[in-house]
């Protein structure tokens, strides 16, 4: 009984998440008229908030690693942990900056092809 409920819950969650863009665009006053506007709306309302959230999380990880590193200068293991957090924070921020660039390239390419 419990496993069946979990399966239904997982399926319902997946359907809810996958239908989020459709529900979002159904609420817009001016729905997109072509593919370029649709991609711009997806970028504005879905991708940019996700990228901003992940960039913020990477920045928090970096700051937390910096605090650990500075607070535990006498402890080698804590300094190593802080250094790893700083490294992964920087890597995360670099990835998010790359994602912003890739999204811009895709948008510009589609706008030139058939906007």
CNS distance restraints for C-alpha pairs under 8 A (distance, minus, plus):
assign (resid   1 and name CA) (resid   5 and name CA) 6.35 0.50 0.50
assign (resid   2 and name CA) (resid   6 and name CA) 6.22 0.50 0.50
assign (resid   3 and name CA) (resid   7 and name CA) 6.18 0.50 0.50
assign (resid   4 and name CA) (resid   8 and name CA) 6.29 0.50 0.50
assign (resid   5 and name CA) (resid   9 and name CA) 6.04 0.50 0.50
assign (resid   6 and name CA) (resid  10 and name CA) 6.02 0.50 0.50
assign (resid   7 and name CA) (resid  11 and name CA) 6.15 0.50 0.50
assign (resid   8 and name CA) (resid  12 and name CA) 5.97 0.50 0.50
assign (resid   9 and name CA) (resid  13 and name CA) 6.05 0.50 0.50
assign (resid  10 and name CA) (resid  14 and name CA) 6.19 0.50 0.50
assign (resid  11 and name CA) (resid  15 and name CA) 6.18 0.50 0.50
assign (resid  12 and name CA) (resid  16 and name CA) 6.02 0.50 0.50
assign (resid  13 and name CA) (resid  17 and name CA) 6.13 0.50 0.50
assign (resid  14 and name CA) (resid  18 and name CA) 6.03 0.50 0.50
assign (resid  15 and name CA) (resid  19 and name CA) 5.98 0.50 0.50
assign (resid  16 and name CA) (resid  20 and name CA) 6.28 0.50 0.50
assign (resid  19 and name CA) (resid  23 and name CA) 6.29 0.50 0.50
assign (resid  20 and name CA) (resid  24 and name CA) 6.04 0.50 0.50
assign (resid  21 and name CA) (resid  25 and name CA) 6.14 0.50 0.50
assign (resid  21 and name CA) (resid  42 and name CA) 7.61 0.50 0.50
assign (resid  21 and name CA) (resid  46 and name CA) 7.80 0.50 0.50
assign (resid  22 and name CA) (resid  26 and name CA) 6.06 0.50 0.50
assign (resid  23 and name CA) (resid  27 and name CA) 6.54 0.50 0.50
assign (resid  24 and name CA) (resid  28 and name CA) 6.83 0.50 0.50
assign (resid  25 and name CA) (resid  31 and name CA) 6.43 0.50 0.50
assign (resid  26 and name CA) (resid  31 and name CA) 7.44 0.50 0.50
assign (resid  32 and name CA) (resid  37 and name CA) 5.20 0.50 0.50
assign (resid  32 and name CA) (resid  38 and name CA) 5.20 0.50 0.50
assign (resid  32 and name CA) (resid  41 and name CA) 7.66 0.50 0.50
assign (resid  33 and name CA) (resid  37 and name CA) 6.54 0.50 0.50
assign (resid  33 and name CA) (resid  38 and name CA) 7.40 0.50 0.50
assign (resid  34 and name CA) (resid  38 and name CA) 6.30 0.50 0.50
assign (resid  34 and name CA) (resid 115 and name CA) 7.41 0.50 0.50
assign (resid  35 and name CA) (resid  39 and name CA) 6.11 0.50 0.50
assign (resid  35 and name CA) (resid 115 and name CA) 7.08 0.50 0.50
assign (resid  36 and name CA) (resid  40 and name CA) 6.14 0.50 0.50
assign (resid  36 and name CA) (resid 107 and name CA) 7.53 0.50 0.50
assign (resid  36 and name CA) (resid 110 and name CA) 6.72 0.50 0.50
assign (resid  36 and name CA) (resid 111 and name CA) 5.87 0.50 0.50
assign (resid  36 and name CA) (resid 114 and name CA) 7.80 0.50 0.50
assign (resid  36 and name CA) (resid 115 and name CA) 5.41 0.50 0.50
assign (resid  37 and name CA) (resid  41 and name CA) 6.08 0.50 0.50
assign (resid  38 and name CA) (resid  42 and name CA) 6.17 0.50 0.50
assign (resid  39 and name CA) (resid  43 and name CA) 6.04 0.50 0.50
assign (resid  39 and name CA) (resid 107 and name CA) 7.14 0.50 0.50
assign (resid  40 and name CA) (resid  44 and name CA) 6.03 0.50 0.50
assign (resid  40 and name CA) (resid 107 and name CA) 7.37 0.50 0.50
assign (resid  41 and name CA) (resid  45 and name CA) 5.86 0.50 0.50
assign (resid  41 and name CA) (resid  46 and name CA) 7.83 0.50 0.50
assign (resid  42 and name CA) (resid  46 and name CA) 5.29 0.50 0.50
assign (resid  42 and name CA) (resid  47 and name CA) 6.44 0.50 0.50
assign (resid  43 and name CA) (resid  47 and name CA) 4.71 0.50 0.50
assign (resid  43 and name CA) (resid  48 and name CA) 5.78 0.50 0.50
assign (resid  43 and name CA) (resid 103 and name CA) 7.92 0.50 0.50
assign (resid  44 and name CA) (resid  48 and name CA) 5.58 0.50 0.50
assign (resid  44 and name CA) (resid  49 and name CA) 7.66 0.50 0.50
assign (resid  45 and name CA) (resid  49 and name CA) 6.77 0.50 0.50
assign (resid  46 and name CA) (resid  50 and name CA) 6.47 0.50 0.50
assign (resid  47 and name CA) (resid  51 and name CA) 6.04 0.50 0.50
assign (resid  48 and name CA) (resid  52 and name CA) 5.99 0.50 0.50
assign (resid  49 and name CA) (resid  53 and name CA) 6.07 0.50 0.50
assign (resid  50 and name CA) (resid  54 and name CA) 6.20 0.50 0.50
assign (resid  51 and name CA) (resid  55 and name CA) 5.96 0.50 0.50
assign (resid  51 and name CA) (resid  96 and name CA) 6.32 0.50 0.50
assign (resid  51 and name CA) (resid  99 and name CA) 7.85 0.50 0.50
assign (resid  51 and name CA) (resid 100 and name CA) 7.67 0.50 0.50
assign (resid  52 and name CA) (resid  56 and name CA) 6.05 0.50 0.50
assign (resid  53 and name CA) (resid  57 and name CA) 6.21 0.50 0.50
assign (resid  54 and name CA) (resid  58 and name CA) 6.19 0.50 0.50
assign (resid  54 and name CA) (resid  92 and name CA) 7.90 0.50 0.50
assign (resid  54 and name CA) (resid  96 and name CA) 7.29 0.50 0.50
assign (resid  55 and name CA) (resid  59 and name CA) 6.18 0.50 0.50
assign (resid  55 and name CA) (resid  92 and name CA) 6.95 0.50 0.50
assign (resid  55 and name CA) (resid  93 and name CA) 5.51 0.50 0.50
assign (resid  55 and name CA) (resid  96 and name CA) 5.97 0.50 0.50
assign (resid  56 and name CA) (resid  60 and name CA) 6.17 0.50 0.50
assign (resid  57 and name CA) (resid  61 and name CA) 6.23 0.50 0.50
assign (resid  58 and name CA) (resid  62 and name CA) 6.21 0.50 0.50
assign (resid  58 and name CA) (resid  88 and name CA) 7.54 0.50 0.50
assign (resid  58 and name CA) (resid  89 and name CA) 4.55 0.50 0.50
assign (resid  58 and name CA) (resid  90 and name CA) 7.09 0.50 0.50
assign (resid  58 and name CA) (resid  92 and name CA) 5.27 0.50 0.50
assign (resid  58 and name CA) (resid  93 and name CA) 5.75 0.50 0.50
assign (resid  59 and name CA) (resid  63 and name CA) 6.20 0.50 0.50
assign (resid  59 and name CA) (resid  89 and name CA) 5.86 0.50 0.50
assign (resid  59 and name CA) (resid  90 and name CA) 7.55 0.50 0.50
assign (resid  59 and name CA) (resid  93 and name CA) 6.84 0.50 0.50
assign (resid  60 and name CA) (resid  64 and name CA) 5.98 0.50 0.50
assign (resid  60 and name CA) (resid  89 and name CA) 7.52 0.50 0.50
assign (resid  61 and name CA) (resid  65 and name CA) 6.13 0.50 0.50
assign (resid  61 and name CA) (resid  85 and name CA) 5.97 0.50 0.50
assign (resid  61 and name CA) (resid  86 and name CA) 6.71 0.50 0.50
assign (resid  61 and name CA) (resid  88 and name CA) 7.53 0.50 0.50
assign (resid  61 and name CA) (resid  89 and name CA) 5.22 0.50 0.50
assign (resid  62 and name CA) (resid  66 and name CA) 6.20 0.50 0.50
assign (resid  62 and name CA) (resid  85 and name CA) 5.83 0.50 0.50
assign (resid  62 and name CA) (resid  86 and name CA) 4.23 0.50 0.50
assign (resid  62 and name CA) (resid  87 and name CA) 7.21 0.50 0.50
assign (resid  62 and name CA) (resid  88 and name CA) 7.17 0.50 0.50
assign (resid  62 and name CA) (resid  89 and name CA) 4.30 0.50 0.50
assign (resid  62 and name CA) (resid  90 and name CA) 6.54 0.50 0.50
assign (resid  63 and name CA) (resid  67 and name CA) 6.17 0.50 0.50
assign (resid  63 and name CA) (resid  86 and name CA) 7.06 0.50 0.50
assign (resid  64 and name CA) (resid  68 and name CA) 6.18 0.50 0.50
assign (resid  64 and name CA) (resid  82 and name CA) 7.38 0.50 0.50
assign (resid  64 and name CA) (resid  85 and name CA) 7.19 0.50 0.50
assign (resid  64 and name CA) (resid  86 and name CA) 7.61 0.50 0.50
assign (resid  65 and name CA) (resid  69 and name CA) 5.98 0.50 0.50
assign (resid  65 and name CA) (resid  81 and name CA) 7.22 0.50 0.50
assign (resid  65 and name CA) (resid  82 and name CA) 3.94 0.50 0.50
assign (resid  65 and name CA) (resid  83 and name CA) 6.10 0.50 0.50
assign (resid  65 and name CA) (resid  84 and name CA) 7.18 0.50 0.50
assign (resid  65 and name CA) (resid  85 and name CA) 4.58 0.50 0.50
assign (resid  65 and name CA) (resid  86 and name CA) 4.82 0.50 0.50
assign (resid  66 and name CA) (resid  70 and name CA) 6.14 0.50 0.50
assign (resid  66 and name CA) (resid  82 and name CA) 6.05 0.50 0.50
assign (resid  66 and name CA) (resid  83 and name CA) 7.28 0.50 0.50
assign (resid  66 and name CA) (resid  85 and name CA) 7.81 0.50 0.50
assign (resid  66 and name CA) (resid  86 and name CA) 6.19 0.50 0.50
assign (resid  67 and name CA) (resid  71 and name CA) 5.79 0.50 0.50
assign (resid  67 and name CA) (resid  82 and name CA) 7.37 0.50 0.50
assign (resid  68 and name CA) (resid  72 and name CA) 6.02 0.50 0.50
assign (resid  68 and name CA) (resid  78 and name CA) 6.68 0.50 0.50
assign (resid  68 and name CA) (resid  79 and name CA) 6.63 0.50 0.50
assign (resid  68 and name CA) (resid  81 and name CA) 7.57 0.50 0.50
assign (resid  68 and name CA) (resid  82 and name CA) 4.90 0.50 0.50
assign (resid  69 and name CA) (resid  73 and name CA) 6.29 0.50 0.50
assign (resid  69 and name CA) (resid  78 and name CA) 6.78 0.50 0.50
assign (resid  69 and name CA) (resid  79 and name CA) 4.62 0.50 0.50
assign (resid  69 and name CA) (resid  80 and name CA) 7.52 0.50 0.50
assign (resid  69 and name CA) (resid  81 and name CA) 7.62 0.50 0.50
assign (resid  69 and name CA) (resid  82 and name CA) 4.61 0.50 0.50
assign (resid  69 and name CA) (resid  83 and name CA) 6.38 0.50 0.50
assign (resid  70 and name CA) (resid  79 and name CA) 7.68 0.50 0.50
assign (resid  72 and name CA) (resid  76 and name CA) 7.83 0.50 0.50
assign (resid  72 and name CA) (resid  78 and name CA) 6.03 0.50 0.50
assign (resid  72 and name CA) (resid  79 and name CA) 6.06 0.50 0.50
assign (resid  73 and name CA) (resid  78 and name CA) 7.99 0.50 0.50
assign (resid  73 and name CA) (resid  79 and name CA) 6.31 0.50 0.50
assign (resid  75 and name CA) (resid  79 and name CA) 6.21 0.50 0.50
assign (resid  76 and name CA) (resid  80 and name CA) 6.22 0.50 0.50
assign (resid  77 and name CA) (resid  81 and name CA) 6.30 0.50 0.50
assign (resid  78 and name CA) (resid  82 and name CA) 6.12 0.50 0.50
assign (resid  79 and name CA) (resid  83 and name CA) 6.04 0.50 0.50
assign (resid  80 and name CA) (resid  84 and name CA) 6.17 0.50 0.50
assign (resid  81 and name CA) (resid  85 and name CA) 6.27 0.50 0.50
assign (resid  82 and name CA) (resid  86 and name CA) 6.19 0.50 0.50
assign (resid  83 and name CA) (resid  87 and name CA) 6.14 0.50 0.50
assign (resid  84 and name CA) (resid  88 and name CA) 6.16 0.50 0.50
assign (resid  85 and name CA) (resid  89 and name CA) 5.99 0.50 0.50
assign (resid  86 and name CA) (resid  90 and name CA) 6.22 0.50 0.50
assign (resid  87 and name CA) (resid  91 and name CA) 6.20 0.50 0.50
assign (resid  88 and name CA) (resid  92 and name CA) 5.99 0.50 0.50
assign (resid  89 and name CA) (resid  93 and name CA) 6.21 0.50 0.50
assign (resid  90 and name CA) (resid  94 and name CA) 6.12 0.50 0.50
assign (resid  91 and name CA) (resid  95 and name CA) 6.16 0.50 0.50
assign (resid  92 and name CA) (resid  96 and name CA) 6.25 0.50 0.50
assign (resid  93 and name CA) (resid  97 and name CA) 6.19 0.50 0.50
assign (resid  94 and name CA) (resid  98 and name CA) 6.18 0.50 0.50
assign (resid  95 and name CA) (resid  99 and name CA) 6.16 0.50 0.50
assign (resid  96 and name CA) (resid 100 and name CA) 6.29 0.50 0.50
assign (resid  97 and name CA) (resid 101 and name CA) 6.45 0.50 0.50
assign (resid  98 and name CA) (resid 102 and name CA) 6.16 0.50 0.50
assign (resid  99 and name CA) (resid 103 and name CA) 6.06 0.50 0.50
assign (resid 100 and name CA) (resid 104 and name CA) 6.23 0.50 0.50
assign (resid 101 and name CA) (resid 105 and name CA) 6.22 0.50 0.50
assign (resid 102 and name CA) (resid 106 and name CA) 6.20 0.50 0.50
assign (resid 103 and name CA) (resid 107 and name CA) 6.13 0.50 0.50
assign (resid 104 and name CA) (resid 108 and name CA) 6.10 0.50 0.50
assign (resid 105 and name CA) (resid 109 and name CA) 6.06 0.50 0.50
assign (resid 106 and name CA) (resid 110 and name CA) 6.18 0.50 0.50
assign (resid 107 and name CA) (resid 111 and name CA) 6.05 0.50 0.50
assign (resid 108 and name CA) (resid 112 and name CA) 6.20 0.50 0.50
assign (resid 109 and name CA) (resid 113 and name CA) 6.16 0.50 0.50
assign (resid 110 and name CA) (resid 114 and name CA) 6.15 0.50 0.50
assign (resid 110 and name CA) (resid 115 and name CA) 6.58 0.50 0.50
assign (resid 111 and name CA) (resid 115 and name CA) 4.38 0.50 0.50
